């Protein structure tokens, strides 16, 4: 698993103002993984971008000619993708390799790395990021099985633990805050800007309060109409946003805009038109839709996604037993994936080792047979069988040790020992053969060994 590298930041390492600058829309994400493949040929890549994290998973697909990018190279890549200098956000990044990177992904998929433990969106976001990368031909022999197992781990955590039971969601907290500001809602107007998934979740809770009017607007009017039909609201033109803000007492905004659509200067005019009646703004967009300075205005109550999620996190500290059960599931999946990956890496090396030394034995046999002009076919068959058995017996014990090696040594783990697989390649001069095979067939399946070339029965 030494070919796997993770570089990222999340809500524990970077504030919202940093995360939003590095966030990717779906189209930007797809373009980025394609660009990374172009910059680092032979590498696989999956980019996960949510309101809480931006994470880049990279693996060398198997070629020794194209090494895995370094953490610094990936940092520069993220900066270039957003046309930003790398130094301001470099200190917020973490990087993990091998089993540590796999464990992190499995914990993310299981919502164990989320600010809201047990939240149900992250598993779908992991799956979407993987499927998008796969559709762009950016995944392969390492990341395909890794992400497939991560999704399985996330599903098992959801179905076999109580991590998601009785959770307090961002959407419910947002509406709870609205209850603290307004005593009644029958005379209030609510406005939803955008039509994202999170906006829909907030509206589900907001609709229970039965506001007097529910306005919905989006740059694509068809999306606003669909949301209005779902919640019994009224679609209104996006072009008249200032008018809708002046009418609204509660505003939920979640667009894909890269710049704020509600600025302090513009909202000062809105407040004057409202005669400074209190207004509650729920900004759940990343990047943010509402300029932070709007929250400094009098009678304005502004909450962004971090504010809401911090409130949720405070209600979940008592759920330690569920976290322990979920972590145990993750540990099982990490161990199973590591074992599978170890066998996958060792298999080709063992195959090349047997082939190399059976070929050496055949060459020596041919040299000897050339000197034995009177040898019969039966003699030749007996000598061929003897050379095969000698090679198999000589290699049997080393191969047994290689297969029984602990994960940290067998596949180049982080424990600090010499990786057995790479040591065998070097000691037995197998590296050139591996590169030649890759050049010849790429990722095509290897042919089965000829009779007698592989491990014999009883010597596997």
C-alpha positions as MATLAB code, in Angstrom:
seq = 'XXXXXXXXXXXXXXXXXXXXXXXXXXXXXXXXXXXXXXXXXXXXXXXXXXXXXXXXXXXXXXXXXXXXXXXXXXXXXXXXXXXXXXXXXXXXXXXXXXXXXXXXXXXXXXXXXXXXXXXXXXXXXXXXXXXXXXXXXXXXXXXXXXXXXXXXXXXXXXXXXXXXXXXXXXXXXXXXXXXXXXXXXXXXXXXXXXXXXXXXXXXXXXXXXXXXXXXXXXXXXXXXXXXXXXXXXXXXXXXXXXXXXXXXXXXXXXXXXXXXXXXXXXXXXXXXXXXXXXXXXXXXXXXXXXXXXXXXXXXXXXXXXXXXXXXXXXXXXXXXXXXXXXXXXXXXXXXXXXXXXXXXXXXXXXXXXXXXXXXXXXXXXXXXXXXXXXXXXXXXXXXXXXXXXXXXXXXXXXXXXXXXXXXXXXXXXXXXXXXXXXXXXXXXXXXXXXXXXXXXXXXXXXXXXXXXXXXXXXXX';
ca = [
       0.000    0.000    0.000;
       3.052    2.213   -0.191;
       1.697    3.603   -3.474;
      -1.278    5.301   -1.774;
      -1.127    8.939   -0.651;
      -3.734   11.271    0.839;
      -3.446   15.066    1.023;
      -6.269   17.155    2.469;
      -7.760   19.480    5.016;
     -10.984   19.370    6.998;
     -12.992   21.119    9.692;
     -10.429   20.138   12.355;
      -7.449   21.648   10.540;
      -8.845   24.570    8.562;
     -11.463   27.262    9.240;
     -14.345   27.816    6.857;
     -12.646   30.787    5.175;
      -9.810   28.459    4.114;
     -11.995   25.503    3.127;
     -14.242   27.581    0.935;
     -11.273   28.883   -1.064;
     -10.189   25.335   -1.867;
     -13.666   23.867   -2.447;
     -14.473   22.325   -5.849;
     -17.795   22.217   -7.640;
     -18.615   18.927   -9.372;
     -17.388   20.238  -12.727;
     -14.214   21.674  -11.173;
     -13.577   18.384   -9.370;
     -13.801   16.383  -12.601;
     -11.524   18.782  -14.443;
      -9.026   18.649  -11.569;
      -8.651   14.847  -11.500;
      -8.169   14.821  -15.273;
      -5.536   17.547  -14.972;
      -3.753   15.606  -12.232;
      -3.589   12.522  -14.461;
      -2.054   14.662  -17.173;
       0.497   16.177  -14.807;
       1.374   12.825  -13.221;
       0.931   10.105  -15.891;
       0.291    6.629  -14.590;
      -1.294    7.848  -11.342;
      -4.842    7.285  -10.132;
      -6.757   10.062   -8.396;
     -10.027   10.705   -6.536;
     -10.936   14.184   -5.272;
     -13.446   14.501   -2.421;
     -14.787   18.024   -1.826;
     -17.553   18.779    0.699;
     -18.405   21.639    3.027;
     -16.167   20.034    5.668;
     -13.209   18.756    3.678;
     -11.130   18.753    0.519;
      -9.150   15.515    0.151;
      -7.065   14.206   -2.723;
      -6.383   10.465   -2.856;
      -3.589    9.484   -5.239;
      -1.993    6.146   -6.087;
       0.619    4.932   -8.502;
      -1.148    2.329  -10.576;
       1.837    0.000  -10.692;
       4.394    1.535  -13.022;
       7.881    2.020  -11.650;
       8.437    4.675  -14.316;
       5.886    7.060  -12.795;
       6.382    7.561   -9.041;
       3.569    8.709   -6.777;
       3.523   12.530   -6.485;
       4.920   13.953   -3.271;
       2.833   15.864   -0.733;
       4.485   19.122   -1.831;
       3.662   18.419   -5.474;
       0.024   17.727   -4.602;
      -0.111   20.907   -2.500;
       1.129   22.900   -5.478;
      -1.420   21.151   -7.670;
      -4.324   22.173   -5.387;
      -3.026   25.749   -5.328;
      -2.692   25.858   -9.110;
      -6.215   24.456   -9.550;
      -7.587   27.508   -7.716;
      -4.923   29.955   -8.908;
      -3.865   30.530   -5.309;
      -0.477   30.705   -3.602;
       0.202   27.481   -1.694;
       1.886   28.895    1.414;
      -1.207   30.436    3.113;
      -3.018   27.087    3.353;
      -0.054   24.695    3.507;
      -0.118   24.618    7.334;
      -3.753   23.489    7.313;
      -3.027   20.369    5.250;
      -2.466   16.832    6.481;
      -0.970   13.995    4.479;
      -1.132   10.272    5.105;
       0.281    7.300    3.244;
      -0.401    3.582    2.900;
      -2.593    1.969    5.584;
      -3.011    5.320    7.390;
      -4.550    6.831    4.263;
      -6.859    3.829    3.837;
      -7.956    3.995    7.480;
      -8.704    7.706    7.156;
     -10.892    7.127    4.092;
     -12.817    4.315    5.789;
     -13.443    6.546    8.835;
     -14.627    9.349    6.548;
     -17.047    7.003    4.753;
     -18.327    5.803    8.129;
     -18.961    9.439    9.240;
     -16.430    8.975   12.063;
     -14.364   11.903   10.827;
     -17.399   14.178   10.451;
     -18.148   17.042   12.785;
     -21.670   15.624   12.993;
     -21.106   11.966   13.919;
     -23.424    9.658   12.029;
     -24.430   12.261    9.450;
     -25.812   10.544    6.384;
     -24.483   12.669    3.517;
     -20.788   11.831    3.578;
     -21.173    8.214    2.429;
     -22.978    9.372   -0.706;
     -20.381   12.100   -1.242;
     -17.549    9.531   -1.047;
     -19.378    7.312   -3.531;
     -20.055   10.246   -5.891;
     -16.410   11.361   -5.811;
     -15.232    7.839   -6.617;
     -17.765    7.257   -9.395;
     -16.922   10.623  -10.959;
     -13.197    9.802  -10.955;
     -13.903    6.356  -12.374;
     -16.060    7.838  -15.132;
     -13.136   10.110  -16.011;
     -10.803    7.074  -16.244;
      -8.820    8.287  -13.227;
      -9.047    5.162  -11.051;
      -7.533    1.735  -11.439;
      -6.022   -1.236   -9.656;
      -5.433    0.583   -6.347;
      -8.244    3.111   -5.917;
     -11.066    0.989   -7.361;
     -10.908   -1.692   -4.635;
     -10.006    0.902   -1.986;
     -13.090    3.058   -2.541;
     -15.379    0.091   -3.071;
     -14.354   -1.280    0.306;
     -14.661    2.189    1.886;
     -18.286    2.395    0.739;
     -18.908   -1.098    2.140;
     -17.380   -0.067    5.455;
     -19.569    3.036    5.583;
     -22.709    1.003    4.897;
     -21.822   -1.498    7.613;
     -21.252    1.272   10.159;
     -24.689    2.703    9.358;
     -26.516   -0.621    9.561;
     -24.694   -2.307   12.468;
     -24.101    0.549   14.919;
     -26.235    3.173   16.615;
     -23.970    5.985   15.422;
     -26.705    7.597   13.354;
     -29.550    6.918   15.798;
     -31.189    9.952   17.318;
     -28.683   12.322   15.756;
     -29.262   16.048   15.856;
     -28.772   17.366   12.328;
     -27.536   20.687   10.987;
     -30.976   21.194    9.471;
     -32.790   20.661   12.773;
     -30.368   22.927   14.663;
     -30.913   25.689   12.110;
     -34.658   25.560   12.678;
     -34.172   25.397   16.457;
     -32.220   28.649   16.252;
     -35.081   30.194   14.288;
     -37.442   29.251   17.139;
     -35.224   31.207   19.548;
     -35.529   34.345   17.423;
     -39.212   34.252   16.479;
     -42.120   33.296   18.734;
     -44.576   32.646   15.901;
     -44.182   31.807   12.229;
     -47.681   32.168   10.793;
     -46.914   35.818    9.972;
     -43.336   35.181    8.744;
     -41.939   34.872    5.230;
     -39.235   32.323    4.537;
     -36.977   32.501    1.486;
     -34.846   29.679    0.109;
     -32.056   30.614   -2.324;
     -30.643   27.677   -4.268;
     -31.848   24.115   -4.562;
     -29.094   21.953   -3.078;
     -29.542   18.855   -0.924;
     -28.811   20.666    2.330;
     -31.309   23.396    1.506;
     -33.909   20.693    0.998;
     -33.122   19.179    4.404;
     -33.505   22.550    6.127;
     -36.764   23.180    4.296;
     -38.149   19.846    5.536;
     -37.766   21.086    9.120;
     -38.755   24.643    8.285;
     -41.985   23.518    6.622;
     -43.042   21.953    9.944;
     -43.146   25.487   11.420;
     -45.778   26.443    8.805;
     -44.474   29.908    7.858;
     -47.022   32.277    6.356;
     -45.177   32.395    3.003;
     -42.412   30.259    1.534;
     -40.529   31.777   -1.407;
     -38.061   29.752   -3.489;
     -35.603   31.141   -6.026;
     -32.775   29.759   -8.096;
     -30.824   30.791  -11.179;
     -32.471   27.813  -12.875;
     -36.196   28.542  -12.413;
     -37.112   24.897  -13.057;
     -35.271   23.830   -9.910;
     -37.075   26.490   -7.889;
     -40.398   25.297   -9.275;
     -39.602   21.675   -8.349;
     -38.692   22.649   -4.784;
     -41.783   24.858   -4.520;
     -44.012   21.973   -5.588;
     -42.360   19.712   -3.019;
     -42.858   22.075   -0.081;
     -45.932   24.010   -1.125;
     -44.019   27.230   -1.734;
     -43.982   29.962   -4.371;
     -41.211   30.139   -7.009;
     -39.959   33.695   -7.551;
     -37.471   35.205  -10.067;
     -33.817   35.186   -9.049;
     -33.317   38.538  -10.751;
     -35.448   40.213   -8.062;
     -33.396   38.828   -5.159;
     -33.187   42.166   -3.313;
     -36.997   42.412   -3.241;
     -37.327   38.865   -1.885;
     -34.714   39.538    0.811;
     -36.600   42.649    1.890;
     -39.763   40.556    2.302;
     -38.166   37.597    4.067;
     -37.794   37.043    7.812;
     -35.929   33.724    7.433;
     -33.444   33.143    4.610;
     -31.890   29.766    3.740;
     -29.180   30.039    1.103;
     -27.169   27.271   -0.544;
     -25.981   28.093   -4.061;
     -22.898   27.071   -6.013;
     -21.667   30.629   -6.389;
     -17.938   31.165   -5.959;
     -18.521   34.687   -4.608;
     -21.001   35.996   -1.990;
     -24.404   36.776   -3.450;
     -25.382   38.774   -0.326;
     -22.883   41.501    0.621;
     -22.895   43.841    3.593;
     -23.341   46.918    1.405;
     -26.318   45.438   -0.429;
     -27.909   44.116    2.756;
     -27.761   47.514    4.455;
     -30.235   48.653    1.813;
     -32.380   45.596    2.416;
     -32.531   46.368    6.139;
     -33.671   49.911    5.511;
     -36.485   48.602    3.335;
     -37.400   46.151    6.106;
     -37.420   48.987    8.650;
     -34.817   46.984   10.582;
     -37.095   44.127   11.500;
     -34.984   41.124   12.648;
     -33.919   38.675    9.948;
     -32.449   35.185   10.360;
     -29.919   34.049    7.719;
     -28.871   30.398    7.393;
     -25.885   30.197    5.038;
     -25.050   26.552    4.344;
     -23.081   27.133    1.160;
     -19.360   26.447    0.749;
     -18.035   28.838   -0.493;
     -20.312   31.071    1.579;
     -23.213   32.915   -0.047;
     -23.370   35.612    2.638;
     -20.488   37.949    3.332;
     -19.337   37.456    6.927;
     -19.678   41.196    7.656;
     -23.452   40.930    7.166;
     -23.581   39.256   10.576;
     -22.253   42.463   12.173;
     -25.354   44.425   11.162;
     -27.953   45.236   13.795;
     -30.941   42.887   14.027;
     -29.281   40.366   11.680;
     -28.743   36.793   12.931;
     -26.332   34.992   10.594;
     -25.288   31.360   10.993;
     -22.961   29.515    8.620;
     -22.320   25.792    8.301;
     -19.557   25.795   10.934;
     -21.759   27.570   13.493;
     -24.502   25.007   13.038;
     -22.237   21.974   13.057;
     -20.444   23.077   16.210;
     -23.823   23.243   17.915;
     -24.621   19.732   16.697;
     -21.279   18.371   17.881;
     -21.918   19.553   21.422;
     -24.973   17.286   21.636;
     -23.112   14.127   20.612;
     -20.390   13.668   23.193;
     -22.271   10.926   25.042;
     -22.156    8.482   22.127;
     -18.724    7.015   22.775;
     -19.879    3.388   22.678;
     -21.279    3.813   19.149;
     -18.019    5.380   18.012;
     -16.044    2.450   19.445;
     -18.261   -0.053   17.628;
     -17.900    1.857   14.358;
     -14.116    2.073   14.790;
     -13.979   -1.700   15.279;
     -15.772   -2.173   11.944;
     -13.320    0.192   10.275;
     -10.388   -1.745   11.761;
     -11.759   -4.975   10.303;
     -12.082   -3.445    6.846;
      -8.612   -1.907    6.971;
      -7.077   -5.249    7.972;
      -8.976   -7.112    5.243;
      -7.995   -4.591    2.603;
      -4.351   -4.642    3.715;
      -4.277   -8.448    3.523;
      -5.853   -8.436    0.062;
      -3.492   -5.735   -1.150;
      -0.487   -7.575    0.275;
      -1.406  -10.734   -1.633;
      -1.957   -8.692   -4.784;
       1.523   -7.171   -4.532;
       3.254  -10.432   -3.636;
       1.596  -12.552   -6.332;
       3.388  -11.032   -9.357;
       6.739  -10.991   -7.505;
       6.445  -14.683   -6.625;
       5.410  -15.442  -10.199;
       8.464  -13.603  -11.604;
      10.755  -15.281   -9.078;
       9.694  -18.787  -10.118;
       9.882  -17.923  -13.811;
      13.353  -16.384  -13.516;
      14.936  -19.368  -11.775;
      13.159  -22.033  -13.767;
      14.584  -20.289  -16.818;
      18.083  -20.346  -15.254;
      17.638  -24.071  -14.582;
      16.502  -24.729  -18.178;
      19.488  -22.833  -19.563;
      21.872  -24.914  -17.449;
      20.066  -28.106  -18.435;
      20.416  -27.274  -22.129;
      24.143  -26.590  -21.623;
      24.565  -29.958  -19.889;
      22.464  -31.863  -22.440;
      24.672  -30.483  -25.207;
      27.588  -32.359  -23.669;
      25.661  -35.631  -23.302;
      25.237  -36.707  -26.877;
      24.208  -40.235  -25.953;
      21.479  -39.238  -23.451;
      18.063  -40.736  -24.172;
      14.714  -38.926  -24.120;
      13.984  -40.664  -20.826;
      17.250  -39.298  -19.400;
      16.349  -35.792  -20.565;
      12.855  -36.013  -19.026;
      14.344  -37.202  -15.737;
      16.846  -34.329  -15.677;
      14.126  -31.766  -16.529;
      11.984  -33.077  -13.686;
      14.950  -32.980  -11.300;
      15.822  -29.338  -12.146;
      12.195  -28.249  -11.642;
      12.069  -29.954   -8.263;
      15.394  -28.440   -7.167;
      14.230  -24.901   -8.048;
      10.900  -25.398   -6.317;
      12.544  -26.789   -3.180;
      15.112  -23.973   -3.059;
      12.421  -21.304   -3.396;
       9.808  -22.966   -1.190;
      11.030  -21.645    2.168;
      11.691  -18.035    1.023;
       8.237  -17.902   -0.596;
       6.613  -19.253    2.578;
       8.312  -16.531    4.615;
       7.277  -13.867    2.130;
       3.633  -14.930    2.264;
       3.663  -15.149    6.059;
       5.367  -11.774    6.541;
       3.574   -9.177    8.663;
       1.772   -6.437    6.702;
       4.243   -3.706    7.642;
       7.123   -5.588    6.034;
       5.438   -7.477    3.226;
       4.080   -4.517    1.303;
       6.179   -1.632    2.456;
       4.286   -0.430    5.514;
       5.239    2.415    7.775;
       6.859    0.380   10.544;
      10.340    1.206    9.345;
      11.528   -2.292    8.272;
      12.843   -3.155    4.808;
       9.823   -4.084    2.619;
      10.149   -7.767    1.786;
       8.554   -7.482   -1.640;
      10.965   -4.810   -2.784;
      13.898   -6.582   -1.144;
      13.073   -9.769   -3.077;
      12.827   -7.790   -6.311;
      16.260   -6.316   -5.716;
      18.030   -9.398   -4.315;
      16.799  -11.683   -7.079;
      17.094   -9.060   -9.837;
      13.381   -9.056  -10.735;
      12.876   -5.296  -11.141;
      13.804   -5.061  -14.815;
      11.448   -7.915  -15.656;
       8.588   -6.169  -13.845;
       9.150   -2.937  -15.771;
       9.437   -4.778  -19.069;
       6.155   -6.556  -18.388;
       4.432   -3.266  -17.566;
       5.756   -1.655  -20.731;
       4.515   -4.599  -22.779;
       1.025   -5.111  -21.355;
       0.220   -2.180  -19.066;
      -2.678   -3.204  -16.853;
      -3.589   -6.294  -18.896;
      -3.861   -9.573  -16.961;
      -0.656  -11.573  -16.727;
      -0.570  -14.960  -18.509;
      -0.597  -18.035  -16.257;
       2.829  -19.656  -15.684;
       3.762  -22.560  -17.908;
       3.725  -26.066  -16.506;
       6.387  -26.437  -13.851;
       7.184  -22.692  -13.671;
       4.985  -21.883  -10.699;
       4.738  -23.277   -7.185;
       4.125  -27.037   -7.293;
       1.442  -28.828   -5.340;
       2.384  -28.898   -1.695;
       4.814  -26.004   -2.134;
       2.387  -23.099   -2.325;
];
